[in-house]
Amino acid sequence: MGLKNIVVASSTGFVGKASEIFKGYNLIVLGTVVGYQEPDRRAMSLQNRNIIEKNGGKVIHAVHSFGLLAEPLTENSRQYK
């Protein structure tokens, strides 16, 4: 198939345990934004991040384009409790 780029979403980095399989590919792991669960906290453990990076993967923590737009409008917003 000629695949070179693999992008996966992983909040915890559990995919890091499988990143060995993707050695030689351009593996990008998208984690949740820092502080999503609680201020200044990352859901992905440093250990899992290190495994991914050791196997040649890249880790990006970001929010999706419209993710923060709806947050203030929701009834359950953490911001307004």
Backbone as a ProteinNet text record, in pm:
[ID]
protein_1_A
[PRIMARY]
MGLKNIVVASSTGFVGKASEIFKGYNLIVLGTVVGYQEPDRRAMSLQNRNIIEKNGGKVIHAVHSFGLLAEPLTENSRQYK
[TERTIARY]
81.2	0	85.6	206.2	292.4	269.4	213	189.9	321.9	332.7	451.3	416.2	295.8	252	137.8	149.2	44.4	14.4	-112.8	-156.1	-258.8	-236.9	-331.7	-360.6	-479.8	-517.7	-501.3	-442.2	-422.7	-408.5	-508.8	-503.1	-393.7	-385	-294	-157.8	-146.2	-20.8	-7.6	-116.6	-113.4	-63.5	-87.6	-39.7	112.8	176.9	322.7	371.5	292.5	329.4	328.1	253	246.9	334.2	399.8	477.2	596.2	637.1	744.7	707.7	580.2	531	548.9	540.7	543.3	681.8	786.1	922.2	944.8	1006.7	1031.2	922.3	809.7	702	707.5	641.1	626.8	504.5	525.4	417.1	396.4	274.1	238.1	124.4	143.2	42.9	-14.3	-145.5	-212.6	-274.2	-224.8	-278.4	-375.6	-443.3	-535.6	-457.4	-525.1	-463.2	-424	-310.7	-266.3	-367	-408.6	-503.6	-648.6	-673.6	-811.7	-882.2	-814.3	-876	-865.9	-752.4	-731.8	-614.5	-606.4	-502.3	-361.3	-284.7	-143.3	-117.8	-216.6	-199.6	-213.2	-123.1	-124.8	-182.1	-270.7	-326.6	-223.2	-129.5	-28.6	87.7	121.7	234.3	366.1	461.7	594.1	656.1	629.9	682.1	629.6	499.3	443.2	494.7	506.8	561.1	703.9	784	922.3	930.5	840.1	838	808.7	709.3	672.2	789.7	853	964.1	1087.2	1111.2	1223.6	1208	1083.2	1054.9	1039.9	1075.2	1075	946.9	849.3	722.6	732	636.1	626.7	495.7	497.9	379.1	340.4	213.5	160.7	41.9	42.2	-72.4	-141.1	-263.8	-335.8	-486.2	-557.4	-703.1	-748.9	-856.7	-904	-966.6	-977.1	-1013.9	-1134.5	-1240.6	-1362.1	-1384.8	-1290.7	-1307.4	-1330.3	-1260.8	-1275	-1388	-1440.1	-1548.9	-1676.7	-1704.2	-1827.7	-1817.5	-1699.2	-1680.3	-1756.9	-1744.9	-1816.5	-1967.7	-2014.9	-2158.5	-2227.7	-2151	-2213.2	-2252.9	-2360.1	-2411.8	-2313.9	-2238.7	-2148.1	-2007.6	-1988.4	-1856	-1787.8	-1666.6	-1589.9	-1560.9	-1552.1	-1514.9	-1616	-1743.1	-1847.3	-1910.9	-1842.8	-1896.7	-1844.6
-119.2	0	125.6	119.6	236.2	333.5	287	376.1	420.8	549.1	602.6	676.6	733.4	814.6	745.6	738.3	679.2	777.6	816.4	909	837.5	836.2	774.1	869.3	858.5	935.8	846.8	902.6	824.8	918.9	921.1	1008.1	964.5	834.7	783.1	742.3	729.4	683.9	533.1	463.1	316.8	259.8	333.1	290.9	279.9	343.8	336.2	193.4	110.3	-29.4	-99.2	-44.8	-102.8	-26.6	80.7	163.7	88.7	-17.9	-102.8	-151.7	-181.7	-231.2	-126.3	1.3	110.3	170.4	104.3	153.2	161.3	270.7	289.5	369.6	390.2	473.1	609.3	706.5	836.1	827.8	785.1	767.5	896.6	946.8	1065.1	1025.9	1050.3	1018.1	1149.4	1166.5	1286.5	1261	1332.1	1320.3	1433.3	1425.2	1532.2	1654.9	1767	1892	1883.3	1941.1	1943.2	2024	1970.8	2039	2004.2	1910.8	1874.6	1812.1	1721.4	1653.5	1735.7	1800	1890.6	1981.4	2098	2194.8	2135.4	2168.5	2130.9	1980.9	1900.5	1754.9	1699.3	1608.2	1536.5	1397.6	1352.3	1217.4	1111.2	1147	1051.6	1047	928.1	914.9	942	991.6	1017.6	887.2	778.5	647.7	609	623.4	588.6	682	810	905.6	866.2	830.2	790.6	666.2	571.7	450.3	487.4	572.6	615.4	684.4	778	853.2	765.1	670.2	577.5	494.9	465.5	387.7	476	603.5	692.3	770.4	754.6	827.2	969.6	1049.8	1188	1202.1	1281.1	1301.8	1449.1	1473.4	1609.4	1616.5	1717.1	1741.2	1867.6	1853.8	1968.9	1947.5	2056.1	2050	2056.9	1987.1	1994.9	2132.6	2167.8	2303.4	2362.2	2285.5	2340	2295.8	2226.1	2170.9	2273.5	2383.5	2483.8	2581.8	2585.9	2678.4	2641.2	2513	2467.7	2464.6	2457	2439.6	2543.2	2671.9	2769.1	2763.1	2701.7	2698.1	2577.8	2482.7	2362.1	2381.4	2315.8	2324.5	2267.3	2167.1	2097.9	2152.1	2268.8	2325.6	2334.9	2282.9	2287.3	2431.4	2517.4	2656.2	2732	2695.6	2773.3	2705	2611.9	2542.3	2606.3
0	0	0	41.3	40.3	154.4	264.3	378.4	439	466.5	532.3	659.4	662.6	775.5	848.3	980.8	1062.6	1174.6	1185.1	1289.1	1375	1506	1598.2	1712.8	1767.7	1885.1	2007.3	2112.7	2234.4	2352.7	2438.6	2556.4	2653	2676.5	2778.3	2724.9	2593.3	2535.2	2536.7	2565	2568.6	2436.5	2328.4	2195.7	2194.2	2289.4	2299.2	2308.8	2369.7	2383.3	2246.6	2151.1	2016.5	1916.9	1961.3	1868.5	1809.3	1871.3	1817.8	1677.2	1656.9	1528	1419.3	1456.9	1358.8	1338.7	1386.7	1361.7	1210.9	1166.7	1025	955	1023.7	971.6	1041	984.3	1048.5	1139.3	1264.2	1360.7	1438.2	1435.1	1511.6	1604.3	1734.1	1834.8	1887.3	1872.4	1918.7	2055.5	2155.3	2289.9	2318	2430.9	2468.5	2513.2	2513.9	2555.4	2703.5	2737.9	2877.4	2957.9	3072.7	3158.7	3131.2	3040.8	3008.1	3128.2	3196.8	3310.9	3438	3456.6	3570	3535.1	3595.5	3558.8	3561.8	3459.2	3447.9	3450.5	3417.6	3418	3277.3	3244.6	3118.1	3142.5	3055.1	3069.9	3032.8	2943.8	2897.2	2996	3039.4	3131.9	3059.7	3132.8	3076.8	3027.7	3097.7	3057.6	2918.6	2895	2764.1	2655.1	2686.8	2589.1	2549.7	2649.6	2622.8	2534.1	2554.8	2472.4	2327.6	2307.5	2171.7	2104.3	2175.4	2117.8	2095.2	2184.9	2168.1	2040.9	2005.9	1885.1	1761.1	1773	1657.3	1635.4	1723.8	1709.6	1763	1723	1771	1846.8	1954.6	2036.1	2028.7	2002.7	1998.2	2093.5	2180.8	2269.4	2220.8	2175.4	2121.8	2135	2124.5	2123.4	1978.4	1945.3	1807.7	1782.1	1658.5	1616.8	1688.6	1703.8	1761.9	1906.1	1962.4	2096.1	2204.5	2199.8	2304.9	2277.8	2157.1	2127	2200.6	2211.7	2275.2	2427	2480.2	2625	2708.1	2682.5	2765.7	2749.5	2643.4	2616.8	2678	2725.7	2779.9	2924.6	2960.5	3097	3199.1	3158.1	3250.1	3245.6	3193.9	3181.8	3318.7	3327.4	3452.6	3492.3	3393.2	3414.4	3500.5	3490.2	3553.3	3674.4	3733	3851.7	3977.6
[MASK]
+++++++++++++++++++++++++++++++++++++++++++++++++++++++++++++++++++++++++++++++++

